[in-house]
Amino acid sequence: MSFYIDGYVLPVPKDKLDEYIEMAKMAGSVWKEYGALKVIEAVADDVQPGKVTSFPQSVHLKDNETVIFSYILYESREARDEINEKVMKDPRLADMKPENMPFDGMRMFWGGFKPIVEL
């Protein structure tokens, strides 16, 4: 496999969804500028609470919120590490601090993934 993926899941208040989309577009363009192959942001359309676990349960979803699932595709883990280092230093993202986000970052989770099946 010749790529690497960062994945994110987070809750966004429905009344802040437009604000989130604008922030995601701006941030995604920075990631792409530094070499990310693809940035995808998706809003929940068909997710139900589960008996044991689910997307809504994973972020302790509140009634006025929706779930966002997003991922960034890179050429490799090494490329991802280099790109993220540059992104984190970019002054255009200086305002992207937890207190300025249109969502509760304490209920966001993320991680890096190495593909094991590619069809």
N, CA, C and O atoms as a GROMACS GRO file, in nm:
protein
  476
    1MET      N    1   0.084  -0.117   0.000
    1MET     CA    2   0.000   0.000   0.000
    1MET      C    3   0.089   0.124   0.000
    1MET      O    4   0.192   0.130   0.068
    2SER      N    5   0.048   0.220  -0.076
    2SER     CA    6   0.136   0.336  -0.092
    2SER      C    7   0.073   0.465  -0.041
    2SER      O    8   0.100   0.572  -0.095
    3PHE      N    9  -0.010   0.457   0.062
    3PHE     CA   10  -0.063   0.580   0.119
    3PHE      C   11  -0.086   0.563   0.268
    3PHE      O   12  -0.068   0.454   0.324
    4TYR      N   13  -0.126   0.674   0.334
    4TYR     CA   14  -0.148   0.677   0.478
    4TYR      C   15  -0.270   0.764   0.503
    4TYR      O   16  -0.297   0.857   0.427
    5ILE      N   17  -0.345   0.735   0.609
    5ILE     CA   18  -0.470   0.804   0.635
    5ILE      C   19  -0.474   0.855   0.778
    5ILE      O   20  -0.442   0.782   0.872
    6ASP      N   21  -0.513   0.982   0.795
    6ASP     CA   22  -0.551   1.036   0.925
    6ASP      C   23  -0.702   1.039   0.928
    6ASP      O   24  -0.764   1.091   0.834
    7GLY      N   25  -0.764   0.986   1.032
    7GLY     CA   26  -0.910   0.986   1.044
    7GLY      C   27  -0.954   1.062   1.167
    7GLY      O   28  -0.885   1.062   1.269
    8TYR      N   29  -1.070   1.127   1.158
    8TYR     CA   30  -1.124   1.209   1.266
    8TYR      C   31  -1.274   1.186   1.279
    8TYR      O   32  -1.343   1.168   1.179
    9VAL      N   33  -1.324   1.185   1.401
    9VAL     CA   34  -1.467   1.183   1.428
    9VAL      C   35  -1.493   1.286   1.537
    9VAL      O   36  -1.422   1.290   1.638
   10LEU      N   37  -1.595   1.370   1.516
   10LEU     CA   38  -1.624   1.476   1.613
   10LEU      C   39  -1.770   1.519   1.607
   10LEU      O   40  -1.836   1.503   1.505
   11PRO      N   41  -1.820   1.575   1.719
   11PRO     CA   42  -1.956   1.627   1.721
   11PRO      C   43  -1.955   1.776   1.687
   11PRO      O   44  -1.867   1.850   1.733
   12VAL      N   45  -2.052   1.820   1.608
   12VAL     CA   46  -2.064   1.961   1.575
   12VAL      C   47  -2.209   2.004   1.602
   12VAL      O   48  -2.302   1.939   1.555
   13PRO      N   49  -2.227   2.113   1.676
   13PRO     CA   50  -2.363   2.164   1.694
   13PRO      C   51  -2.424   2.195   1.558
   13PRO      O   52  -2.359   2.254   1.472
   14LYS      N   53  -2.550   2.156   1.539
   14LYS     CA   54  -2.615   2.177   1.410
   14LYS      C   55  -2.617   2.324   1.371
   14LYS      O   56  -2.607   2.356   1.252
   15ASP      N   57  -2.631   2.413   1.468
   15ASP     CA   58  -2.635   2.556   1.436
   15ASP      C   59  -2.496   2.614   1.406
   15ASP      O   60  -2.485   2.732   1.371
   16LYS      N   61  -2.391   2.532   1.420
   16LYS     CA   62  -2.255   2.576   1.387
   16LYS      C   63  -2.198   2.498   1.268
   16LYS      O   64  -2.079   2.507   1.239
   17LEU      N   65  -2.283   2.423   1.201
   17LEU     CA   66  -2.235   2.340   1.090
   17LEU      C   67  -2.177   2.425   0.978
   17LEU      O   68  -2.072   2.390   0.923
   18ASP      N   69  -2.241   2.535   0.941
   18ASP     CA   70  -2.187   2.622   0.836
   18ASP      C   71  -2.051   2.678   0.875
   18ASP      O   72  -1.961   2.687   0.792
   19GLU      N   73  -2.037   2.718   1.000
   19GLU     CA   74  -1.909   2.768   1.050
   19GLU      C   75  -1.802   2.659   1.042
   19GLU      O   76  -1.688   2.685   1.003
   20TYR      N   77  -1.840   2.537   1.080
   20TYR     CA   78  -1.747   2.425   1.072
   20TYR      C   79  -1.704   2.401   0.927
   20TYR      O   80  -1.586   2.380   0.900
   21ILE      N   81  -1.799   2.404   0.835
   21ILE     CA   82  -1.768   2.380   0.693
   21ILE      C   83  -1.669   2.484   0.642
   21ILE      O   84  -1.574   2.448   0.572
   22GLU      N   85  -1.688   2.609   0.676
   22GLU     CA   86  -1.594   2.714   0.632
   22GLU      C   87  -1.455   2.690   0.691
   22GLU      O   88  -1.355   2.703   0.620
   23MET      N   89  -1.449   2.656   0.819
   23MET     CA   90  -1.321   2.628   0.883
   23MET      C   91  -1.254   2.508   0.816
   23MET      O   92  -1.134   2.510   0.789
   24ALA      N   93  -1.332   2.402   0.788
   24ALA     CA   94  -1.278   2.281   0.726
   24ALA      C   95  -1.226   2.308   0.586
   24ALA      O   96  -1.122   2.254   0.547
   25LYS      N   97  -1.296   2.390   0.509
   25LYS     CA   98  -1.249   2.425   0.375
   25LYS      C   99  -1.116   2.499   0.381
   25LYS      O  100  -1.024   2.468   0.304
   26MET      N  101  -1.106   2.595   0.471
   26MET     CA  102  -0.983   2.672   0.483
   26MET      C  103  -0.868   2.582   0.529
   26MET      O  104  -0.760   2.583   0.469
   27ALA      N  105  -0.891   2.504   0.634
   27ALA     CA  106  -0.786   2.417   0.685
   27ALA      C  107  -0.749   2.310   0.583
   27ALA      O  108  -0.631   2.280   0.563
   28GLY      N  109  -0.849   2.252   0.518
   28GLY     CA  110  -0.822   2.151   0.417
   28GLY      C  111  -0.739   2.203   0.302
   28GLY      O  112  -0.654   2.131   0.249
   29SER      N  113  -0.762   2.328   0.263
   29SER     CA  114  -0.682   2.385   0.154
   29SER      C  115  -0.536   2.400   0.196
   29SER      O  116  -0.446   2.388   0.113
   30VAL      N  117  -0.512   2.427   0.324
   30VAL     CA  118  -0.374   2.436   0.374
   30VAL      C  119  -0.310   2.298   0.368
   30VAL      O  120  -0.196   2.284   0.322
   31TRP      N  121  -0.381   2.196   0.415
   31TRP     CA  122  -0.327   2.058   0.409
   31TRP      C  123  -0.294   2.021   0.264
   31TRP      O  124  -0.188   1.965   0.237
   32LYS      N  125  -0.385   2.052   0.172
   32LYS     CA  126  -0.362   2.019   0.031
   32LYS      C  127  -0.242   2.097  -0.024
   32LYS      O  128  -0.161   2.042  -0.099
   33GLU      N  129  -0.230   2.222   0.015
   33GLU     CA  130  -0.117   2.304  -0.032
   33GLU      C  131   0.016   2.242   0.008
   33GLU      O  132   0.113   2.249  -0.067
   34TYR      N  133   0.021   2.181   0.126
   34TYR     CA  134   0.145   2.120   0.175
   34TYR      C  135   0.164   1.977   0.127
   34TYR      O  136   0.266   1.915   0.158
   35GLY      N  137   0.067   1.921   0.053
   35GLY     CA  138   0.091   1.791  -0.007
   35GLY      C  139  -0.008   1.681   0.023
   35GLY      O  140   0.007   1.570  -0.030
   36ALA      N  141  -0.110   1.706   0.105
   36ALA     CA  142  -0.211   1.603   0.126
   36ALA      C  143  -0.277   1.571  -0.007
   36ALA      O  144  -0.304   1.661  -0.086
   37LEU      N  145  -0.305   1.444  -0.031
   37LEU     CA  146  -0.364   1.402  -0.158
   37LEU      C  147  -0.513   1.431  -0.164
   37LEU      O  148  -0.566   1.466  -0.269
   38LYS      N  149  -0.581   1.416  -0.051
   38LYS     CA  150  -0.726   1.433  -0.048
   38LYS      C  151  -0.768   1.466   0.094
   38LYS      O  152  -0.714   1.412   0.190
   39VAL      N  153  -0.865   1.556   0.106
   39VAL     CA  154  -0.925   1.590   0.235
   39VAL      C  155  -1.076   1.572   0.219
   39VAL      O  156  -1.137   1.635   0.133
   40ILE      N  157  -1.134   1.488   0.302
   40ILE     CA  158  -1.278   1.460   0.297
   40ILE      C  159  -1.340   1.495   0.432
   40ILE      O  160  -1.290   1.454   0.536
   41GLU      N  161  -1.448   1.571   0.428
   41GLU     CA  162  -1.528   1.601   0.547
   41GLU      C  163  -1.669   1.554   0.517
   41GLU      O  164  -1.726   1.591   0.414
   42ALA      N  165  -1.727   1.473   0.603
   42ALA     CA  166  -1.860   1.419   0.578
   42ALA      C  167  -1.947   1.432   0.703
   42ALA      O  168  -1.901   1.410   0.815
   43VAL      N  169  -2.073   1.469   0.681
   43VAL     CA  170  -2.167   1.484   0.792
   43VAL      C  171  -2.255   1.359   0.799
   43VAL      O  172  -2.288   1.299   0.696
   44ALA      N  173  -2.293   1.321   0.921
   44ALA     CA  174  -2.376   1.202   0.942
   44ALA      C  175  -2.504   1.212   0.861
   44ALA      O  176  -2.572   1.315   0.861
   45ASP      N  177  -2.536   1.104   0.792
   45ASP     CA  178  -2.658   1.098   0.713
   45ASP      C  179  -2.741   0.975   0.752
   45ASP      O  180  -2.864   0.980   0.753
   46ASP      N  181  -2.672   0.867   0.785
   46ASP     CA  182  -2.740   0.743   0.821
   46ASP      C  183  -2.662   0.676   0.933
   46ASP      O  184  -2.600   0.571   0.912
   47VAL      N  185  -2.664   0.735   1.051
   47VAL     CA  186  -2.597   0.677   1.168
   47VAL      C  187  -2.699   0.669   1.281
   47VAL      O  188  -2.769   0.766   1.310
   48GLN      N  189  -2.705   0.555   1.343
   48GLN     CA  190  -2.800   0.531   1.451
   48GLN      C  191  -2.725   0.495   1.578
   48GLN      O  192  -2.616   0.436   1.572
   49PRO      N  193  -2.782   0.529   1.694
   49PRO     CA  194  -2.719   0.483   1.818
   49PRO      C  195  -2.719   0.331   1.822
   49PRO      O  196  -2.815   0.266   1.780
   50GLY      N  197  -2.613   0.275   1.871
   50GLY     CA  198  -2.604   0.130   1.879
   50GLY      C  199  -2.637   0.080   2.018
   50GLY      O  200  -2.661   0.159   2.110
   51LYS      N  201  -2.638  -0.052   2.033
   51LYS     CA  202  -2.662  -0.110   2.165
   51LYS      C  203  -2.536  -0.105   2.250
   51LYS      O  204  -2.542  -0.090   2.372
   52VAL      N  205  -2.420  -0.117   2.184
   52VAL     CA  206  -2.293  -0.116   2.256
   52VAL      C  207  -2.210   0.006   2.219
   52VAL      O  208  -2.156   0.074   2.306
   53THR      N  209  -2.199   0.033   2.088
   53THR     CA  210  -2.120   0.147   2.044
   53THR      C  211  -2.172   0.194   1.909
   53THR      O  212  -2.241   0.120   1.838
   54SER      N  213  -2.140   0.318   1.873
   54SER     CA  214  -2.183   0.376   1.746
   54SER      C  215  -2.113   0.510   1.729
   54SER      O  216  -2.047   0.558   1.821
   55PHE      N  217  -2.127   0.569   1.612
   55PHE     CA  218  -2.072   0.703   1.594
   55PHE      C  219  -2.133   0.802   1.693
   55PHE      O  220  -2.057   0.875   1.757
   56PRO      N  221  -2.266   0.809   1.709
   56PRO     CA  222  -2.320   0.903   1.808
   56PRO      C  223  -2.268   0.878   1.950
   56PRO      O  224  -2.235   0.972   2.022
   57GLN      N  225  -2.261   0.752   1.989
   57GLN     CA  226  -2.214   0.720   2.124
   57GLN      C  227  -2.065   0.752   2.140
   57GLN      O  228  -2.021   0.790   2.248
   58SER      N  229  -1.989   0.738   2.034
   58SER     CA  230  -1.844   0.758   2.043
   58SER      C  231  -1.807   0.902   2.079
   58SER      O  232  -1.702   0.926   2.139
   59VAL      N  233  -1.893   0.996   2.043
   59VAL     CA  234  -1.865   1.138   2.072
   59VAL      C  235  -1.961   1.195   2.176
   59VAL      O  236  -1.968   1.316   2.196
   60HIS      N  237  -2.036   1.106   2.242
   60HIS     CA  238  -2.136   1.150   2.340
   60HIS      C  239  -2.226   1.257   2.279
   60HIS      O  240  -2.243   1.365   2.335
   61LEU      N  241  -2.284   1.224   2.164
   61LEU     CA  242  -2.364   1.317   2.086
   61LEU      C  243  -2.483   1.372   2.165
   61LEU      O  244  -2.555   1.297   2.231
   62LYS      N  245  -2.501   1.503   2.157
   62LYS     CA  246  -2.615   1.570   2.220
   62LYS      C  247  -2.725   1.590   2.116
   62LYS      O  248  -2.700   1.580   1.996
   63ASP      N  249  -2.846   1.618   2.162
   63ASP     CA  250  -2.961   1.631   2.073
   63ASP      C  251  -2.941   1.736   1.963
   63ASP      O  252  -2.990   1.718   1.851
   64ASN      N  253  -2.872   1.843   1.992
   64ASN     CA  254  -2.856   1.953   1.896
   64ASN      C  255  -2.729   1.939   1.812
   64ASN      O  256  -2.686   2.037   1.750
   65GLU      N  257  -2.670   1.820   1.807
   65GLU     CA  258  -2.543   1.800   1.737
   65GLU      C  259  -2.557   1.696   1.627
   65GLU      O  260  -2.652   1.618   1.622
   66THR      N  261  -2.457   1.697   1.539
   66THR     CA  262  -2.444   1.594   1.437
   66THR      C  263  -2.300   1.544   1.440
   66THR      O  264  -2.212   1.608   1.498
   67VAL      N  265  -2.276   1.430   1.378
   67VAL     CA  266  -2.142   1.370   1.376
   67VAL      C  267  -2.073   1.403   1.244
   67VAL      O  268  -2.133   1.395   1.138
   68ILE      N  269  -1.946   1.440   1.254
   68ILE     CA  270  -1.861   1.460   1.137
   68ILE      C  271  -1.758   1.349   1.135
   68ILE      O  272  -1.695   1.318   1.236
   69PHE      N  273  -1.742   1.289   1.018
   69PHE     CA  274  -1.638   1.189   0.994
   69PHE      C  275  -1.550   1.247   0.884
   69PHE      O  276  -1.600   1.285   0.778
   70SER      N  277  -1.422   1.254   0.909
   70SER     CA  278  -1.334   1.310   0.807
   70SER      C  279  -1.203   1.232   0.801
   70SER      O  280  -1.164   1.162   0.894
   71TYR      N  281  -1.138   1.247   0.686
   71TYR     CA  282  -1.007   1.185   0.674
   71TYR      C  283  -0.921   1.262   0.575
   71TYR      O  284  -0.972   1.332   0.487
   72ILE      N  285  -0.791   1.247   0.592
   72ILE     CA  286  -0.692   1.308   0.504
   72ILE      C  287  -0.604   1.195   0.451
   72ILE      O  288  -0.556   1.112   0.528
   73LEU      N  289  -0.585   1.194   0.320
   73LEU     CA  290  -0.506   1.090   0.255
   73LEU      C  291  -0.369   1.148   0.217
   73LEU      O  292  -0.360   1.256   0.159
   74TYR      N  293  -0.264   1.074   0.249
   74TYR     CA  294  -0.125   1.114   0.221
   74TYR      C  295  -0.056   1.004   0.141
   74TYR      O  296  -0.103   0.890   0.136
   75GLU      N  297   0.055   1.038   0.078
   75GLU     CA  298   0.133   0.939   0.002
   75GLU      C  299   0.194   0.834   0.094
   75GLU      O  300   0.208   0.718   0.055
   76SER      N  301   0.231   0.874   0.217
   76SER     CA  302   0.299   0.783   0.309
   76SER      C  303   0.292   0.840   0.450
   76SER      O  304   0.252   0.954   0.471
   77ARG      N  305   0.331   0.760   0.547
   77ARG     CA  306   0.339   0.807   0.686
   77ARG      C  307   0.443   0.919   0.696
   77ARG      O  308   0.422   1.017   0.767
   78GLU      N  309   0.554   0.903   0.625
   78GLU     CA  310   0.659   1.004   0.629
   78GLU      C  311   0.607   1.137   0.571
   78GLU      O  312   0.632   1.243   0.628
   79ALA      N  313   0.536   1.129   0.459
   79ALA     CA  314   0.479   1.251   0.400
   79ALA      C  315   0.380   1.314   0.497
   79ALA      O  316   0.380   1.436   0.514
   80ARG      N  317   0.296   1.233   0.561
   80ARG     CA  318   0.200   1.285   0.658
   80ARG      C  319   0.270   1.359   0.771
   80ARG      O  320   0.228   1.469   0.808
   81ASP      N  321   0.376   1.301   0.826
   81ASP     CA  322   0.447   1.364   0.935
   81ASP      C  323   0.508   1.498   0.892
   81ASP      O  324   0.501   1.596   0.966
   82GLU      N  325   0.566   1.502   0.773
   82GLU     CA  326   0.625   1.626   0.721
   82GLU      C  327   0.517   1.731   0.695
   82GLU      O  328   0.534   1.848   0.730
   83ILE      N  329   0.407   1.690   0.634
   83ILE     CA  330   0.298   1.783   0.603
   83ILE      C  331   0.238   1.839   0.732
   83ILE      O  332   0.217   1.959   0.743
   84ASN      N  333   0.210   1.752   0.828
   84ASN     CA  334   0.149   1.799   0.953
   84ASN      C  335   0.240   1.894   1.029
   84ASN      O  336   0.192   1.988   1.092
   85GLU      N  337   0.370   1.872   1.023
   85GLU     CA  338   0.464   1.963   1.088
   85GLU      C  339   0.453   2.103   1.026
   85GLU      O  340   0.452   2.203   1.097
   86LYS      N  341   0.446   2.109   0.893
   86LYS     CA  342   0.432   2.238   0.825
   86LYS      C  343   0.297   2.303   0.853
   86LYS      O  344   0.288   2.423   0.877
   87VAL      N  345   0.192   2.222   0.850
   87VAL     CA  346   0.056   2.274   0.875
   87VAL      C  347   0.049   2.336   1.014
   87VAL      O  348  -0.007   2.444   1.030
   88MET      N  349   0.104   2.269   1.113
   88MET     CA  350   0.095   2.319   1.251
   88MET      C  351   0.169   2.451   1.270
   88MET      O  352   0.141   2.523   1.366
   89LYS      N  353   0.262   2.482   1.182
   89LYS     CA  354   0.336   2.609   1.191
   89LYS      C  355   0.277   2.718   1.102
   89LYS      O  356   0.323   2.832   1.105
   90ASP      N  357   0.176   2.685   1.022
   90ASP     CA  358   0.120   2.780   0.926
   90ASP      C  359   0.041   2.888   0.998
   90ASP      O  360  -0.050   2.857   1.075
   91PRO      N  361   0.074   3.015   0.975
   91PRO     CA  362   0.006   3.125   1.046
   91PRO      C  363  -0.143   3.137   1.011
   91PRO      O  364  -0.218   3.196   1.088
   92ARG      N  365  -0.186   3.082   0.898
   92ARG     CA  366  -0.328   3.087   0.863
   92ARG      C  367  -0.414   3.005   0.958
   92ARG      O  368  -0.535   3.025   0.966
   93LEU      N  369  -0.351   2.913   1.029
   93LEU     CA  370  -0.425   2.827   1.121
   93LEU      C  371  -0.402   2.866   1.267
   93LEU      O  372  -0.440   2.792   1.358
   94ALA      N  373  -0.342   2.982   1.289
   94ALA     CA  374  -0.309   3.026   1.425
   94ALA      C  375  -0.433   3.038   1.514
   94ALA      O  376  -0.425   3.017   1.635
   95ASP      N  377  -0.546   3.072   1.455
   95ASP     CA  378  -0.669   3.088   1.534
   95ASP      C  379  -0.739   2.956   1.562
   95ASP      O  380  -0.839   2.953   1.632
   96MET      N  381  -0.687   2.847   1.508
   96MET     CA  382  -0.751   2.717   1.529
   96MET      C  383  -0.706   2.658   1.663
   96MET      O  384  -0.634   2.559   1.668
   97LYS      N  385  -0.752   2.722   1.768
   97LYS     CA  386  -0.726   2.676   1.904
   97LYS      C  387  -0.856   2.619   1.959
   97LYS      O  388  -0.963   2.656   1.912
   98PRO      N  389  -0.848   2.531   2.056
   98PRO     CA  390  -0.971   2.468   2.107
   98PRO      C  391  -1.082   2.567   2.141
   98PRO      O  392  -1.198   2.541   2.113
   99GLU      N  393  -1.047   2.678   2.201
   99GLU     CA  394  -1.150   2.775   2.242
   99GLU      C  395  -1.215   2.846   2.124
   99GLU      O  396  -1.320   2.908   2.140
  100ASN      N  397  -1.154   2.839   2.005
  100ASN     CA  398  -1.209   2.904   1.886
  100ASN      C  399  -1.282   2.809   1.792
  100ASN      O  400  -1.334   2.852   1.690
  101MET      N  401  -1.287   2.683   1.825
  101MET     CA  402  -1.346   2.583   1.737
  101MET      C  403  -1.499   2.582   1.750
  101MET      O  404  -1.552   2.605   1.858
  102PRO      N  405  -1.568   2.554   1.639
  102PRO     CA  406  -1.714   2.546   1.644
  102PRO      C  407  -1.764   2.407   1.688
  102PRO      O  408  -1.870   2.362   1.645
  103PHE      N  409  -1.686   2.341   1.773
  103PHE     CA  410  -1.723   2.209   1.824
  103PHE      C  411  -1.646   2.184   1.952
  103PHE      O  412  -1.552   2.256   1.984
  104ASP      N  413  -1.686   2.082   2.026
  104ASP     CA  414  -1.620   2.045   2.151
  104ASP      C  415  -1.506   1.949   2.121
  104ASP      O  416  -1.528   1.830   2.100
  105GLY      N  417  -1.385   2.002   2.119
  105GLY     CA  418  -1.268   1.921   2.087
  105GLY      C  419  -1.239   1.811   2.188
  105GLY      O  420  -1.165   1.717   2.157
  106MET      N  421  -1.295   1.821   2.307
  106MET     CA  422  -1.273   1.717   2.408
  106MET      C  423  -1.344   1.587   2.369
  106MET      O  424  -1.310   1.481   2.420
  107ARG      N  425  -1.442   1.595   2.278
  107ARG     CA  426  -1.514   1.475   2.236
  107ARG      C  427  -1.474   1.432   2.095
  107ARG      O  428  -1.538   1.344   2.036
  108MET      N  429  -1.371   1.493   2.042
  108MET     CA  430  -1.317   1.455   1.911
  108MET      C  431  -1.214   1.345   1.932
  108MET      O  432  -1.142   1.344   2.032
  109PHE      N  433  -1.208   1.251   1.837
  109PHE     CA  434  -1.098   1.155   1.841
  109PHE      C  435  -1.043   1.137   1.701
  109PHE      O  436  -1.112   1.160   1.602
  110TRP      N  437  -0.917   1.097   1.695
  110TRP     CA  438  -0.846   1.090   1.568
  110TRP      C  439  -0.732   0.990   1.579
  110TRP      O  440  -0.697   0.944   1.688
  111GLY      N  441  -0.676   0.956   1.465
  111GLY     CA  442  -0.561   0.868   1.464
  111GLY      C  443  -0.510   0.847   1.323
  111GLY      O  444  -0.579   0.878   1.226
  112GLY      N  445  -0.390   0.793   1.313
  112GLY     CA  446  -0.329   0.762   1.185
  112GLY      C  447  -0.346   0.614   1.154
  112GLY      O  448  -0.337   0.529   1.244
  113PHE      N  449  -0.371   0.583   1.026
  113PHE     CA  450  -0.400   0.447   0.986
  113PHE      C  451  -0.319   0.405   0.865
  113PHE      O  452  -0.305   0.479   0.768
  114LYS      N  453  -0.265   0.282   0.875
  114LYS     CA  454  -0.191   0.221   0.766
  114LYS      C  455  -0.286   0.124   0.696
  114LYS      O  456  -0.333   0.030   0.760
  115PRO      N  457  -0.316   0.143   0.569
  115PRO     CA  458  -0.408   0.053   0.499
  115PRO      C  459  -0.356  -0.092   0.500
  115PRO      O  460  -0.235  -0.117   0.491
  116ILE      N  461  -0.450  -0.184   0.510
  116ILE     CA  462  -0.414  -0.326   0.504
  116ILE      C  463  -0.483  -0.399   0.390
  116ILE      O  464  -0.444  -0.510   0.354
  117VAL      N  465  -0.586  -0.337   0.331
  117VAL     CA  466  -0.653  -0.391   0.213
  117VAL      C  467  -0.682  -0.274   0.121
  117VAL      O  468  -0.736  -0.172   0.163
  118GLU      N  469  -0.647  -0.290  -0.005
  118GLU     CA  470  -0.676  -0.189  -0.108
  118GLU      C  471  -0.730  -0.261  -0.230
  118GLU      O  472  -0.662  -0.348  -0.286
  119LEU      N  473  -0.850  -0.227  -0.272
  119LEU     CA  474  -0.912  -0.293  -0.386
  119LEU      C  475  -0.936  -0.193  -0.497
  119LEU      O  476  -0.988  -0.229  -0.603
   0.00000   0.00000   0.00000
